Amino acid sequence: MSLLIKAAATTRQLIHKAPALQQQVRHLNLLEFQSKDLLQKYGVAIQQFKVLDNSSTDTQVVNSFDCPEYVVKAQILAGGRGKGIFDNGFKGGVHITSNKNDVLALSKKMIGNRLITKQTPKTGILVNKVMVARSVNITRETYVCILLDREHNGPVLIASPAGGMDIEAVAEETPEKLLTVPLDIDKPIPEDKLIQVAKFLEFKGDAIKRCADEIQKLYTLFKSVDAVQIEINPLAETDTGEVISVDAKLNFDDNAQFRQKEIFAMDVTEEESDPREVEASKYNLNYVAMDGNIGCLVNGAGLAMATMDIIKLNGGEPANFLDVGGGVNEQQVAKAFEILTSDPKVKGILVNVFGGIVNCATIANGIVAASKKLKLNVPLVVRLEGTNVNQAREILKNSGLPIQTASDLDDAAHKAVASL
């Protein structure tokens, strides 16, 4: 059970991209209101909500949204918003008010300013939108999570009556408060299992059936959108008997992007710490910034790590690695060079490509075209091996460009460091 909870926590934390986190994984990022919108489309009970963006329609939106009490929440991809502070000195990214005028005033203090929490960079994250939701009187909080689990070879439902708190602590301190139910990916959850889970969550009377229905809807959503995790914390019971998903975190299978185009189109990229990473992703390239001055163009994460290590062994420092992947074309190579040279720290470039699936001649043509177009004025060292490598070497040799070629990786790293 503890491994399952850690897996859920790891998946959840991946959406909070601190600048120090350097990993070759791309994840779809949705803001809270976007996740709630998805839940609502699949019939999951949530709080009514509206979105403000400091536009001329904000007043009209708030005036048409009648609630006894409002929750005003800054929308960023980070936790701890309630205890956060804005760069303008305003405290708290979550506020509760019953006054419509206060809703607009609060949103204006948030939008356009950077919110700093324990999960953001030191400079905070810019708030572009604010969610205004109907406040509900929660009488009890529970926890529900559906995630893919390798050990069970499929989806698993994790439930706990101790919701609204750190579920990792619950797993460690009171494991008896956690229930794990393996699920069949091809079928709905059986009614008897749903009732079992609802009772374990300590729902009573009519709320048992309402809870069971909500979990079934969540599982339908999970399968329909190719999710790898849906975490509801809390799944709450209100004083009027409602069972609603108050906070939801969704993670998706990146390989399902071709099936889930509408969802992936909502990807939030403006919070990325480095705009080069965002630009690279548009061309199916993977870019990770480092602190050195040698730009690295490679194919494959393993080769990237080896390249960076051998640069350091030769006394240099990698400025980044840019992985062009296995199905790269000349346009992507050109874009990769454009991204590499956009970093003012880059004083030299090392290309290290092993042509298994990749055609070395394609890489060579892309290098030549990019170098001429960009009028490359930093040293360039190229090491190519594999498919059509001899043809690639001829292309580089006949280009008329001052490109240094290398016989092996150590030779390439030595030349790249020496060129500086």
N, C-alpha and C positions, 0 to 999 in steps of 0.2 A: 504493500500500500504506500509506504513512504516513497518508493521509487516512482510510483504513478503521480503522487503529489509533486515531487520534484520535477517530473517531466512537464506537468501542467504549468508549474511556476516558470520553468526555463522557457517554454514556448511563449508564455505571457510576457516575460521580461524582454524578449527579443524585439518587441515593437518599440521599446524605449531605447533609442539609439544614442547612447552617450558617445561623445567624440572620441574617447579613448578605446572604444570597442572596435576592433579591427578584425572582421571576419568576412569570409567570402559567401555570404548568404543574403539573399534579397527577400524581403517579406512585404506583403501587402499591408499598408497601414490605413486603418479607418478611424476617424474620430468618433466620439461617443454618440453623437446624434446620427451619424451614418449607420452605426451598428443598430441603434434603436429603430431606425427607419427600416432596416432589413427585417428585424424581428416583427415589426408591425405588419409588413407585407405578407408574412407567413402566419398572421393571426395570433402571434404571441402577445399576451397582455402586458402593456407597458404604460408608463405615465404619458399623458398627452404632453406634447412639446412643440415649440416653435424655435426658429433659428434667426438670430439677429446678426447683421454684418455691418452696422453703422451706415446703412444706406438710407435713402429718403423714405423707404417703405417701412422702416422699423416701427415708427409710431403707429401706423395703421395695423401692423402685425400684432403689437401689444394690445391695442384697443379692441381688437377682435378676439382676444384670448382671455376669457373671463375665468379666473380661478380665485378661490378664497385665499390661497397662498401660493407664492411662486418660488421656485428654486432657480437661481441664476448661476450658470456654470461656464467658465472659460473653457474653450475647446482646444486642447493641445494633446499631443501624444505622450503624456507623462502623468504619473500618479502624484499624490500629495498636493493636489491643487488647492484644497481647502486651507492648508497651512502655508501656502506659497505667498510670495510678495512680488509686486510688480516693480519694474524699473522706475516707475514714476512715484513710488512710495506707497501706493495703494495696497492694502493688505487683504489677502484672501481671494482665491479664484473661484470660490463657491459661497454664495450668499442666499439667504432666505428673506423674503419680504412679502407683505400683503398689499403693498402700494404699487400701482402700475407706474406711477411717475418714478418711483425708486428703481424699477426694472430698467428703464431707459437710462437713468443716471448711472446705475451700476455698470451697464454694458458699455457706456462711453468711457468709463474709467479703465475698462479692460481691453477693449478692441484697439488695436494699433500700438499696444504696449507689450513688453516682454515679461512673461510670468516666470519666476524663478522658484523651483521646488527642489526637493532632494533628488529628483530623478531627471533634472534638466542640466544642460551645461551651465557654467557659472554665469553666463550672460543671459540665461533664460531662453524662452521660446516665444516668438511673436504670436500674439492672439489675433486671429482674423475673424473669428466667429464666436458667438456666445449662444448657448442653448438655454432657453427658458422653459422649464417644465412645471407641470402641476405638482405641487407638494402633496404628499400623501402621509397619513398618520400610520406609521409602521408599528405594528404590535409585536411582530416576531420576524426574525431574519434567518433564512436557511441558505445552504450552499449547494449548487448543482453544477456539474461540469461534465461535458461529453468530449472525449478526445480519442484519437487513434493511439493504440498501445501495441507495441511490437510483441510484448510478452503474450498478450491475448490474441495476437494476430488479427486485430480488428478494433472496432470502436468499443469504448468502455464508458459506463456512466458512473460517476463518483458523486455521492450525496452525503451531506452532513447537516444535522440540525443546528450546528454552531456556525451560522453564517454571519456575514458582515464583519468578519475579523480575519486575521492572518491564518489562512488554511494550512500553511506549513506548520505553524505552531500547534494547531489542532491535531494534525497527523502525528506530531512528535509527542505531545503531552497527553492526548486523549484519543488514541487510535480506535477505541471502541465507538467513537462518534463518527466514524467513516464507514460507508457502505460502498462496495464495488460490485457493479452488475455488468458482465460482458453482454454485448448486444450483437444481434445479427444484422449485418449491413444490408441484407436483401429484404428484410421484413420490418414492419413496425414493431415497437416494443409491446409484448403481450400485456393484456390488461392486468393480469394477476401480478406481474412484475411492477407495473406502474403503481398499483395499489400498495404493494409492499414498500416501494420507495417512499410514497406519500406518507405512509404510517411511520416509517423510520424517521422521516423529517418532522414527525410529531404534529401533522395536520389532523384536525378532528372534524367529524360530521361532514357537512357538504363540502368543506374545503379539501377533503381527500380527493374527491372526484375532480375538483377544479385544478388541484396540483397535478394530478395524473394527466389531465388534458394538456396542461402547459408543457409538461416534460415531453409528451408525444409530439407537440408542435415544434419544440426545440429540436427534437431528433429529425423530424421532417426537414427542417431548415438545414440542419447539419449535413444531411445527405444531399440536399438539393443544390447547395452552394459550394460543394466540395470543401467543406471546412475540415481542418485538422483538430480544431478545438473551439468549443463554445463554453465559456465560463460565465455563470450567472452568480454574482455575489454582491448583494443578496437576492435570492428569490424570496420575496417578502409577502407576509400576510398583513393586511391592513385592518383598521378598526371597522371597516364596512364589509369585511369578509372577502375582499379581493385577494387574488394570488397573482402578483405581478413581478416581472423582471425589472428590478430597479437599476442595476448596473450590469452591462454585458461587455465581454471582451471576446472578439472573434479573430481566429487565425485561419488562413486558407492555404490550400495546396497550390504552390506557385506553378506546378506543372499543369494545373487545370485552367490556366489563364485563357486558353483558346475556347473553353466552354463558358467561362464566366466573364465575358468581356465587359458587361455593364458594371459588375462589381469592381473589377480591376481598374476600370476607368475612374473610379472614385479615389484611387490611391493618393494619399496625402504625401507630397514630396517637398513642400515648401519648408518643412522643418528639418530637412537633411542638413547635417553640419557642413557638408562640402557640396557646392553646386556641381562640381565635376562628376561626383558620384551619380547625381540625378541625370546629367547629360549622358553619361556613359550608359545608364540603364535604358535610355531611349533607343540605343543602337544595339541592345543585347550584349553590352560589354560590362565587365565588372571592374570597378575602380576602388581602390582603398588607398587613402593618403597616409604617408609616413612623414618623417621629419628630415630626411636627408636631401641629397642633391642629384642622385642618379635615378632617372626615370626608367622603369622596367616594363617592357612589353613582352608578355609571355602567353602561352596557351596551356591552361590547366593550373589549378591551385597548388598542386604538389610541386610542379616545376617553378611556380612563383616563389614558394617558400625556399626551395633550394637555391634559386637565383639570389634572393635577398641574403641568405646565409653566406653564400660564397663572396658576395660583394663585401660584406662585413669582414669576412676572413682576410680579404685583400686590403682592408683598411678603409673601405668606403662606407657610405651610408645610403640606403635606398630612399628615394623620395616618395615612392609609391609602388604598387604593382597594378598593372592593367592587364587583365586576362581577356584575350579575344575569343577564347573558347575553341570548339572543334569545327564549327561550320562557318568560319569567318570568310568574308569576301573582301575585295579590294577597297570598297567604300568604307567598311568597318575599320580596316587598317588605317586608312586616311583619317578617319574620325579619331581613332586612338591616338595618332600622332598629334592631332589638333588639341586633344585633351591634355596630353602629356606636356606639350609646349606652353599651354596656358598657365602652367604653374611656374611662377617666377623663380622658385627655388631650384628648378631643374636646370643643371649646368651640363648634363650629358645624358645620353640615352643608350640603354643596353637592350637589344632585342634578342630574346632567347626562345626559339621555337623548335619544338620537335614535331616533325610532320608525320603523324600517323594517319589520322583522318585529314588533318590539314595539309594542303598542297603548298609546299615551300615556295613554288613559283608564284602563287597567288600572294603570299606574304611579301616576296621580293618586289613584285610589281606595285603593290600597295605602298611599300617603303619608298620606292623611287618616286612614284607619283606624289606622295605626301611631302617628301623632302623638297621637291621642285616647287610645288604649290605654296608651301609655307616658307620657302627660302630658309630652310633650316640652318641655323647658325650656331648650333651646339654640337660637340663631338657625338658621333653615332657609331656604335659597335654592334655588329650583327653576328650571331651564331645560329646557323640553321642546320638541322639534320633531319633525314627521313625522306619522305616522298618528294621526288623531283628536286632533290637538293642540288644536283650538278647544274640543272637548268637555272635554278634560283641564283646560284653563285655567278653564273655567266651574266644574268640580268643585272646583278649588282656591279659586277666588274665593268660591264659595258655602259653603265649609266653616266659615267663621267663625274660622279659625285664623290666627295672625300669620305667614303664609307669604309670603315675598318672591319674586316671579317676576322673571325676567330675559329680556330680548329676545334676547340672544346670549351666547356663552360668555364673552367678555371682560367684559360687563356682569355676568354671574353671578359670575365670580371677583372682580371689584371689590366687589360687594355682600357676598360671603362674607367677604372680608378686612376690609371696613369694619365689618361687624356685630360684629367682635370688639373 
